Amino acid sequence: MKGFLVENGGVQSCIQDAGRRGFSDIGLTQSGAMDEMAFGYANFLVGNDFNTPSIEIALGGTALKAQSEMCIAICGATMHPKLNGHTIGLWQVHQLKKGDTLSFGFASEGQFAYLAVAGGFQTPHLYGSFSTSIKEGLGGIEGRKLKTGDQLPTSGARCPMDRRKLEKQFIPHYSDEITLRLVKGYQEAMFDTLSQKTFFNSVYTFKGEGDRMGYRLSGEKVVPSATGILSEPICYGAVQIPSHGEPIVLLKERQTIGGYPKIGSVIAVDCFKLAQLKTGGRVRFKEVSLVEARATTLAFYRFFGQKGV
């Protein structure tokens, strides 16, 4: 078999692409890579299309054994990967031989790393995506995280000779202080002037209360005029303010509908930054226009050869 044998599934590793779109009306969440920038670069380096399925490694601890020759790239969080016990670099291409062991330590910077293989992983394509949705039991390896003994077949494509290492200016730094650009939504009227001033002038802390569904931030309370609304669809990056007054930024496996007031939505590119924020990291919010938000998002996807969002 061409591909990997999983020797250790780590904290939580699973197959992801950019996510499934257009199925929230039947209750399916978007899922997909939490950090599409690192995901996109990993695929770029091995010559794949942007949306080729890769392994998302959360926090670390994963170990894989190559069952054949293959070309890989690892991008994202610093997990100090080792090939046969020797440390190898991130953001560059590596050639593996049959029998090689690839192992990951635990993240010292960032939270998610992406392992792309030239040609991609051969995994079920369901509802328009290769992504695993763990809470729905949908996608690769029967809709769950990887575990010891799993077989991950690949196409066995060769390494591209023109893409070896990402240039330094493109490699992101995962800071412990980030600013999230936000477009205010139509429910902003539920937040008076004082509440909005508090929200945009406060520093919030991520205390580790989060998962692929969303991150809760701790800090100054923001009080909406209503503690609940009729349930309605929720977009990626929506910032809910529940009755406890602290913001929750909803991410890739968010619920499809919800009933808490939303002050606005964080733009997609900044949600990728938030996903990599470690416990103790600090967050500010900055209002931007819809025009700026759309231009920034389109520029990101067009950089990776995608025509739309």
Secondary structure, DSSP 8 states (H G I E B T S, - for coil): --EEEEEEE-SEEEEE-S---S-GGGT------S-HHHHHHHHHHTT--TT--EEEEESB-EEEEESS-EEEEEEEEE---EETTEE--SSBEEEE-TT-EEE--B-SEEEEEEEEETT-B----BTTB---BGGGTBSHHHHS---TT-EEEB------TT--B--GGGS----SEEEEEEEE-GGGGGS-HHHHHHHHH--EEEEEEE-SSEEEEESS----S-S----EE--TTEEE--TT---EEE-TT--SEE-S-EEEEE-HHHHHHHHT--TT-EEEEEE--HHHHHHHHHHHHHHTT-S--
